[in-house]
């Protein structure tokens, strides 16, 4: 692989950098840098700016609003978005549901839902995990029973990210109670405004509120909201999760976090010393930098392979594992760099740290605790290692 960017690719980088400077809200970027809680309007504003530019859905076919970017252009965009402290796009509609509809949905479903994802009419969330079915997703118990032209759904979903804002949820439900567990699951689209849907918040360890429990009680869902065939949901779920794992890696965001930590380490402290001059700290930082650079190359390889194959392969598990490990290592070293100033403050009120550390470091403690979950969601890292051992090594 030639790692040098062409003049055309460098020109594209300049175009993206110019867009971020002119169209990304600087208030939103400041919130991202400082680890403050984003509200729905912050995320919607960035979504709308990208959609107006035609840059919202790089992986979509051009006829549905895709950008037609090469894998390298997508990589460059992610790098520049991270460098500009752009918020992470909410992936559920754009990067998770859309690929499923392209592969398994009907033309009517694509025509109806995809434009509403692009223009922000519908905000989606994911209904996979349950209290007794997380890493063992095949053990889910939410049931959907056919009743004429509807399914009647009863059950509970948990860890539903940003479900408090969602208009729709895509859900895995059990439509066949007997036989092999994986063979009795279906994929349903459910309007969150339907009677019987209840959302309850879950507070996280750092004080933030981004995940929820969703209770479904006698919820009527039209049969036309079934994606793919009945009992085909396990196949769809595995397909969707490969896209989710690629998104979790967050190469651009880790790059931006690394550069912030490096700048802090190079700044003289009150004693006149710099953290970067401490051999042990410098060695830890260098180890993370090496892992980050290797992850960038792996990301490019997998994006290119995914473009050829039409979908990410099992190798997406590698990217998920390493992306999480690098991000958590950065969080840990950033917290260590701050010393006593890393004492946690509630995620929605970081003023207590403002006088102690630079603004872009004030949220380090909250981010450290929040990102512990990264090694669990999207399929835990332990499960990803089992997948790799089975699918790639034949163990």
C-alpha positions as CSV (number, residue, x, y, z in Angstrom):
1,X,0.0,0.0,0.0
2,X,1.3,3.5,-1.0
3,X,0.8,5.6,2.1
4,X,1.5,8.9,0.4
5,X,-1.5,11.0,-0.4
6,X,-1.9,12.3,-4.0
7,X,-2.2,16.0,-4.9
8,X,-5.9,15.4,-5.5
9,X,-6.3,13.8,-2.1
10,X,-4.4,16.7,-0.4
11,X,-6.7,19.1,-2.2
12,X,-9.7,17.2,-0.8
13,X,-8.2,17.5,2.7
14,X,-8.0,21.2,2.3
15,X,-11.6,21.3,1.1
16,X,-12.7,19.4,4.2
17,X,-10.6,21.6,6.5
18,X,-12.2,24.7,5.0
19,X,-15.7,23.2,5.5
20,X,-15.0,22.4,9.1
21,X,-13.8,26.0,9.7
22,X,-16.8,27.6,8.0
23,X,-19.8,25.2,8.6
24,X,-19.1,23.4,11.9
25,X,-20.5,25.4,14.8
26,X,-17.6,26.6,16.9
27,X,-19.7,26.4,20.0
28,X,-20.3,22.7,19.3
29,X,-16.6,22.1,18.6
30,X,-15.7,23.8,21.9
31,X,-18.1,21.4,23.7
32,X,-16.5,18.4,22.1
33,X,-13.0,19.6,23.0
34,X,-13.9,20.3,26.6
35,X,-15.9,17.1,27.1
36,X,-19.1,18.9,27.8
37,X,-22.5,17.2,27.1
38,X,-23.9,17.8,23.6
39,X,-27.6,18.4,23.3
40,X,-29.7,17.2,20.4
41,X,-29.6,20.5,18.6
42,X,-25.8,20.3,18.5
43,X,-25.8,17.0,16.8
44,X,-28.7,18.0,14.5
45,X,-26.8,21.2,13.4
46,X,-23.8,19.2,12.3
47,X,-26.0,16.6,10.6
48,X,-27.8,19.4,8.7
49,X,-24.5,21.1,7.6
50,X,-23.1,17.9,6.2
51,X,-26.4,17.1,4.4
52,X,-26.5,20.5,2.8
53,X,-23.0,19.9,1.5
54,X,-23.9,16.4,0.3
55,X,-21.4,14.8,2.7
56,X,-23.6,13.1,5.2
57,X,-23.6,9.5,3.8
58,X,-20.3,8.5,2.3
59,X,-21.1,4.8,2.2
60,X,-24.4,5.1,0.5
61,X,-24.9,4.6,-3.3
62,X,-24.8,7.8,-5.2
63,X,-28.4,7.5,-6.4
64,X,-29.6,7.7,-2.7
65,X,-27.4,10.6,-1.7
66,X,-24.0,9.0,-1.3
67,X,-20.8,11.0,-1.9
68,X,-19.0,8.7,-4.2
69,X,-15.8,9.1,-2.1
70,X,-12.9,6.7,-2.4
71,X,-11.9,4.9,0.9
72,X,-9.0,7.3,1.1
73,X,-11.2,10.3,0.9
74,X,-13.4,8.8,3.7
75,X,-10.3,8.3,5.8
76,X,-9.2,11.9,5.2
77,X,-12.6,13.2,6.1
78,X,-12.6,11.3,9.4
79,X,-9.1,12.6,10.2
80,X,-10.1,16.2,9.6
81,X,-13.4,15.8,11.5
82,X,-11.5,14.6,14.5
83,X,-8.9,17.3,14.2
84,X,-11.7,20.0,14.1
85,X,-13.5,18.5,17.1
86,X,-16.6,17.7,15.2
87,X,-19.2,15.7,17.1
88,X,-19.5,12.0,16.3
89,X,-22.4,11.6,13.9
90,X,-25.3,9.6,15.4
91,X,-24.7,6.3,13.4
92,X,-28.0,4.4,13.9
93,X,-29.8,5.7,10.8
94,X,-26.9,6.6,8.5
95,X,-24.3,3.9,9.1
96,X,-26.3,1.0,10.6
97,X,-29.9,1.0,9.4
98,X,-29.2,2.2,5.9
99,X,-26.8,-0.6,4.9
100,X,-29.4,-3.1,6.2
101,X,-32.1,-1.5,4.0
102,X,-29.9,-1.5,1.0
103,X,-29.2,-5.2,1.3
104,X,-32.4,-6.6,2.9
105,X,-35.1,-4.0,2.7
106,X,-37.8,-3.5,0.1
107,X,-37.8,-0.7,-2.4
108,X,-40.7,0.8,-0.6
109,X,-38.8,0.8,2.6
110,X,-35.7,2.4,1.0
111,X,-37.8,5.1,-0.7
112,X,-39.6,6.0,2.5
113,X,-37.0,5.8,5.3
114,X,-33.7,6.8,3.6
115,X,-34.7,10.4,2.6
116,X,-36.0,10.9,6.2
117,X,-32.6,9.8,7.6
118,X,-30.8,12.3,5.4
119,X,-32.9,15.3,6.1
120,X,-33.1,14.6,9.9
121,X,-36.9,13.9,10.0
122,X,-36.3,10.6,11.7
123,X,-33.8,10.0,14.5
124,X,-33.1,6.3,15.0
125,X,-31.9,4.2,17.9
126,X,-31.0,0.5,18.2
127,X,-33.0,-2.2,20.1
128,X,-30.6,-5.1,20.4
129,X,-29.4,-5.7,24.0
130,X,-31.7,-6.9,26.8
131,X,-31.2,-7.4,30.5
132,X,-30.4,-11.1,29.9
133,X,-29.1,-10.9,26.3
134,X,-26.1,-8.7,25.8
135,X,-23.0,-10.5,24.6
136,X,-25.2,-13.5,24.1
137,X,-27.6,-11.7,21.9
138,X,-29.2,-14.9,20.6
139,X,-30.8,-15.2,24.1
140,X,-33.1,-12.3,23.5
141,X,-36.7,-12.7,24.8
142,X,-38.6,-9.8,23.4
143,X,-41.5,-11.5,21.5
144,X,-43.4,-10.5,18.4
145,X,-46.6,-12.4,17.7
146,X,-48.4,-12.1,14.4
147,X,-52.0,-10.8,14.6
148,X,-53.4,-10.2,11.1
149,X,-51.5,-7.4,9.5
150,X,-49.6,-6.5,12.7
151,X,-47.1,-7.9,15.1
152,X,-47.8,-7.5,18.8
153,X,-44.5,-6.9,20.5
154,X,-43.8,-7.4,24.3
155,X,-40.4,-7.2,26.0
156,X,-37.6,-4.9,27.1
157,X,-34.4,-3.5,25.6
158,X,-31.6,-1.9,27.5
159,X,-28.5,0.3,26.9
160,X,-30.5,2.1,24.1
161,X,-28.1,4.9,23.2
162,X,-29.8,8.3,22.7
163,X,-33.2,6.6,22.8
164,X,-34.6,9.6,24.6
165,X,-34.3,11.6,21.4
166,X,-35.4,8.8,18.9
167,X,-38.4,8.8,16.7
168,X,-37.8,5.2,15.6
169,X,-36.1,2.1,16.9
170,X,-34.9,-0.9,14.9
171,X,-35.4,-4.0,17.0
172,X,-34.5,-7.7,17.1
173,X,-37.5,-9.6,18.2
174,X,-38.3,-13.3,18.7
175,X,-40.9,-14.6,16.2
176,X,-40.2,-18.3,16.6
177,X,-40.1,-19.6,20.2
178,X,-38.8,-23.1,19.5
179,X,-35.8,-24.5,17.7
180,X,-32.3,-23.0,17.5
181,X,-32.3,-19.6,19.1
182,X,-30.6,-17.8,16.2
183,X,-33.2,-19.1,13.8
184,X,-36.2,-17.5,15.5
185,X,-35.3,-13.8,15.4
186,X,-36.7,-11.1,13.1
187,X,-35.8,-7.4,12.4
188,X,-38.6,-4.9,13.0
189,X,-38.9,-1.1,12.6
190,X,-40.9,0.4,15.4
191,X,-42.3,3.9,15.7
192,X,-41.3,5.2,19.2
193,X,-44.6,7.1,19.4
194,X,-46.6,3.9,19.2
195,X,-48.8,3.3,22.4
196,X,-47.0,0.9,24.7
197,X,-43.4,2.2,24.1
198,X,-41.8,3.6,27.3
199,X,-38.3,5.0,27.7
200,X,-36.6,5.2,31.1
201,X,-33.1,6.8,31.5
202,X,-30.0,5.1,32.9
203,X,-27.4,7.3,34.6
204,X,-23.8,6.4,33.8
205,X,-20.9,6.3,36.2
206,X,-19.6,9.7,35.2
207,X,-23.0,11.3,35.7
208,X,-24.2,11.5,32.1
209,X,-27.4,10.3,30.6
210,X,-27.1,8.9,27.1
211,X,-28.5,5.3,27.5
212,X,-32.0,4.1,28.3
213,X,-34.2,1.1,29.0
214,X,-37.1,0.7,26.5
215,X,-40.2,-1.2,27.5
216,X,-42.5,-2.6,24.9
217,X,-46.0,-3.5,26.1
218,X,-48.5,-4.8,23.5
219,X,-47.0,-2.6,20.9
220,X,-48.7,-3.0,17.5
221,X,-46.2,-2.9,14.6
222,X,-47.4,-3.3,10.9
223,X,-46.0,-6.4,9.1
224,X,-44.8,-4.0,6.4
225,X,-42.2,-2.8,9.0
226,X,-40.5,-6.2,8.9
227,X,-37.1,-6.0,7.2
228,X,-36.0,-9.1,5.2
229,X,-37.8,-12.4,5.8
230,X,-39.4,-13.4,9.1
231,X,-36.8,-15.3,11.2
232,X,-33.9,-13.8,9.1
233,X,-33.0,-11.3,11.8
234,X,-29.9,-13.1,13.0
235,X,-28.3,-12.8,9.6
236,X,-29.2,-9.1,9.4
237,X,-27.9,-8.5,12.9
238,X,-24.5,-9.9,12.1
239,X,-24.4,-7.9,8.9
240,X,-25.3,-4.7,10.8
241,X,-22.8,-5.3,13.6
242,X,-19.8,-5.3,11.2
243,X,-20.7,-1.8,10.2
244,X,-21.1,-0.8,13.9
245,X,-17.7,-2.1,14.8
246,X,-16.0,-0.1,12.0
247,X,-17.7,3.0,13.4
248,X,-16.6,2.3,17.0
249,X,-12.9,2.4,16.0
250,X,-13.0,6.2,15.7
251,X,-9.5,6.7,14.2
252,X,-10.0,10.5,13.7
253,X,-11.3,11.0,17.2
254,X,-8.4,9.1,18.7
255,X,-6.0,11.2,16.6
256,X,-7.4,14.4,17.9
257,X,-7.3,13.1,21.5
258,X,-3.6,12.1,21.0
259,X,-2.7,15.6,19.6
260,X,-4.4,17.3,22.6
261,X,-2.5,15.1,25.1
262,X,0.8,15.7,23.2
263,X,0.3,19.4,23.3
264,X,-0.4,19.3,27.1
265,X,2.6,17.1,27.7
266,X,4.8,19.7,25.8
267,X,3.5,22.6,27.9
268,X,5.8,23.6,30.8
269,X,4.2,23.2,34.2
270,X,4.6,25.6,37.2
271,X,7.9,23.9,38.0
272,X,9.2,24.6,34.5
273,X,9.3,20.9,33.7
274,X,7.4,19.2,30.9
275,X,5.7,15.8,31.0
276,X,7.2,14.9,27.6
277,X,10.7,15.0,29.2
278,X,9.8,12.3,31.7
279,X,11.2,9.1,30.1
280,X,8.4,6.8,31.5
281,X,5.6,9.1,30.3
282,X,7.3,9.6,26.9
283,X,7.6,5.9,26.5
284,X,3.9,5.3,27.3
285,X,2.9,8.1,24.8
286,X,5.2,6.6,22.1
287,X,3.6,3.2,22.6
288,X,0.1,4.7,22.0
289,X,1.4,6.6,19.0
290,X,2.7,3.5,17.4
291,X,-0.6,1.7,18.0
292,X,-2.5,4.6,16.6
293,X,-0.5,4.7,13.4
294,X,-0.9,1.0,12.9
295,X,-4.6,1.4,13.4
296,X,-4.8,4.1,10.7
297,X,-3.2,1.7,8.2
298,X,-5.5,-1.2,9.3
299,X,-8.5,1.1,8.9
300,X,-7.5,2.0,5.3
301,X,-6.9,-1.7,4.5
302,X,-10.3,-2.7,5.8
303,X,-12.2,0.2,4.2
304,X,-10.6,-0.7,0.8
305,X,-11.5,-4.4,1.3
306,X,-15.0,-3.5,2.3
307,X,-15.5,-1.4,-0.8
308,X,-14.4,-4.4,-2.9
309,X,-16.4,-7.0,-1.0
310,X,-19.5,-4.8,-0.6
311,X,-19.4,-5.0,3.3
312,X,-16.9,-5.1,6.1
313,X,-15.6,-8.6,6.8
314,X,-14.7,-10.4,10.0
315,X,-11.6,-8.2,10.1
316,X,-13.8,-5.4,11.4
317,X,-13.5,-7.2,14.8
318,X,-9.7,-6.3,14.7
319,X,-10.5,-2.7,14.2
320,X,-13.1,-2.6,17.0
321,X,-10.7,-4.2,19.5
322,X,-7.7,-2.0,18.6
323,X,-9.8,1.1,18.3
324,X,-11.2,0.6,21.8
325,X,-7.8,-0.3,23.3
326,X,-6.1,2.8,21.9
327,X,-8.9,5.1,23.0
328,X,-9.0,3.7,26.5
329,X,-5.2,3.9,26.7
330,X,-5.4,7.6,25.7
331,X,-8.0,8.2,28.4
332,X,-5.9,6.5,31.0
333,X,-2.7,8.4,30.2
334,X,-4.5,11.7,29.9
335,X,-6.0,11.1,33.4
336,X,-2.5,10.3,34.8
337,X,-1.1,13.4,33.1
338,X,-3.5,15.6,35.1
339,X,-2.7,14.1,38.4
340,X,-4.9,15.5,41.2
341,X,-6.7,17.7,38.7
342,X,-8.2,14.6,37.2
343,X,-10.6,14.4,40.2
344,X,-14.0,13.7,38.5
345,X,-16.7,16.3,38.1
346,X,-20.2,15.7,36.8
347,X,-20.1,15.6,33.0
348,X,-22.7,18.4,32.7
349,X,-20.7,20.8,35.0
350,X,-16.9,20.9,34.5
351,X,-16.5,24.3,35.9
352,X,-14.7,22.9,39.0
353,X,-11.8,21.8,36.8
354,X,-11.6,24.9,34.6
355,X,-9.2,26.7,36.9
356,X,-6.9,23.7,37.3
357,X,-6.3,22.5,33.7
358,X,-6.7,23.7,30.1
359,X,-10.3,23.6,28.9
360,X,-9.7,20.8,26.5
361,X,-8.5,18.6,29.4
362,X,-11.3,19.5,31.9
363,X,-13.5,16.6,30.8
364,X,-10.8,13.9,30.9
365,X,-12.0,12.2,34.1
366,X,-15.6,12.0,32.8
367,X,-14.5,10.7,29.5
368,X,-12.3,8.1,31.1
369,X,-15.2,6.7,33.1
370,X,-17.7,6.9,30.2
371,X,-15.4,5.2,27.7
372,X,-15.0,2.1,29.9
373,X,-18.2,0.9,28.2
374,X,-16.5,0.9,24.7
375,X,-15.0,-2.5,25.3
376,X,-18.5,-3.9,25.9
377,X,-20.9,-2.4,23.4
378,X,-20.9,-3.5,19.7
379,X,-20.0,-6.9,20.9
380,X,-17.5,-7.1,23.8
381,X,-13.8,-7.3,23.0
382,X,-13.7,-10.8,24.4
383,X,-16.4,-11.9,22.0
384,X,-14.5,-10.2,19.1
385,X,-11.4,-12.3,20.0
386,X,-13.5,-15.4,19.9
387,X,-14.9,-14.5,16.5
388,X,-11.4,-13.9,15.2
389,X,-10.1,-17.2,16.6
390,X,-13.0,-19.1,15.0
391,X,-13.3,-17.3,11.7
392,X,-9.7,-16.4,10.9
393,X,-7.6,-19.0,12.7
394,X,-10.0,-21.9,12.5
395,X,-9.7,-22.7,16.2
